[in-house]
């Protein structure tokens, strides 16, 4: 997690990897909570902007395009994607407009295995162009 800032892209519905982290060898990363805050930094364009959030767990490569191997010896392990929630901003939202905070405290913690990657995934929905969005993603958890 950490701080982010981006300019919304008109007409794109693409998964973006805002953050990636490789779990160190010899340890599992146990995630007990995720918090996401987003706000408008500079006034948005003429249409709405919605953000869908997810975690990608346990891929063996940082790329979101990674696929699973086919059991014939080809390597690969795709992210296991877990939806976290969505946030939205109205058209021409003013600077300082904040979306409701996303707070996820899973009943069963998310676990990232040694050497595997964790990704914070964001998909922007809506065709706004212009303005900028800032925020932060935070985790609670521990290594075992």
N, C-alpha and C positions, 0 to 999 in steps of 0.2 A: 504494500500500500504506500501511500504518501500523498503529496499534493499534485494536482493536475490543472492544466489550462489548455483549452483548444477552441478553435473557431469552427462552428458547425459547417458541415459540407452539404450543399444543396443537392438533392436528388440521389444521395447515396444511402443504401441500406446495407451496411457492411459491419461485421464484427471487428472491433478494434481492441487490441491488447494494450490497455493503458499501463499495466504493470505486469512484470513477470519476475518470478523468483524460483531459483533452483534450491531444493532442500538439500542440506549438506549430507554427505555420506555418513552412515552410522546413526542417523536420527530420523524419527518421524516428526513432522510438524503437525500438531493437533490444533485445529482452529475451532475455538469455542464461540466466537462472535465476529460479526462484520458490521461496520457502520459506514454509510456513504452519505456525504453532504454535497450538494451542488447549488450554485447560485449564478446569476447573470452578472458578468463583470462589465460588459458594455452592451448597450441596448441591442436586442435581437432583431432579425429581419422581419419581413412581412407575413410569415406563416409560423405556426407553432413548432416547437421542438420537443420531442420526447426522447428520453434516454432509458433503454432497457439494460439492466445490469445482470451479470452472471459471474460465477467463478468457473475457471477451467482447472480441473484437478488431474494430476498424475500423468501428464504426457512426458514422453522421453525426448521431446524437442520443444524449443520455445515457440515455434510457428503454430498458429491456430489452424493451418492447413494440414498439419500432420495427420496421417491416417493409421489405422490399425494394420499390423502385418497380416499375412494371409495363411499362416500356419505352414508355409513351405520354406520357412527360413528367412523370409523377408522381414526385416526389423520394422518396428513402428508401434507406437501406442498413442492414440488420439486422446485429447482432453476429454474427461468426463465432465460435462457441463451441468452446472446447477444454477437455475434462475434465482435471483435475489430480490428482484422488484423493479419498479419503474418510477421515473420522475418526469414531470412535464412542465413546460413553460408556454404561456400564451404568446401569440404573435406580438411582436414589438414589445416584449417584456422589458421593463426598465432595469437599469443597473441596480443591483442590490436585491432583486427578486430572488427569494430562496425557495427551493422545492422542499417538500417534506423529507425529513431524514429517513433513510432506509436503515433499519436495525434488524439484523438476523442473528438469532441465538439458536442454532440447531439443537434439537433434542439429542441427536447423535452427532458428535463433533465431526467436522470434515477433517480428513487425514491425508497429508501429502507424504508419500514414501521417500526413502533416501534416494537422492540422485534425480528425482522426478521434479517436474515443473508445476508451479501454481501460476495461474494467470487471472487478472481482473479484466473481465471482458465488458465492453460497452458497445451497444448498438444504438445509433441515432436514427430516430424515425421522424419524418417531417422534412420539408423542403426549405427550411429557413437558410438564408445565406447572409452572413454578416453578423456582427456582434461576437461575443465570446462568453464561454462558460468556464468557471473555475470551481474547485472543490477539493475534497480529500476523501481518501479511503483509509479506514483504520481496521486493524485486526486485534483481537484478543486471542490468546492461546499459549501454547508452550511446546517445547521439544521433549521427546521421550526417547 
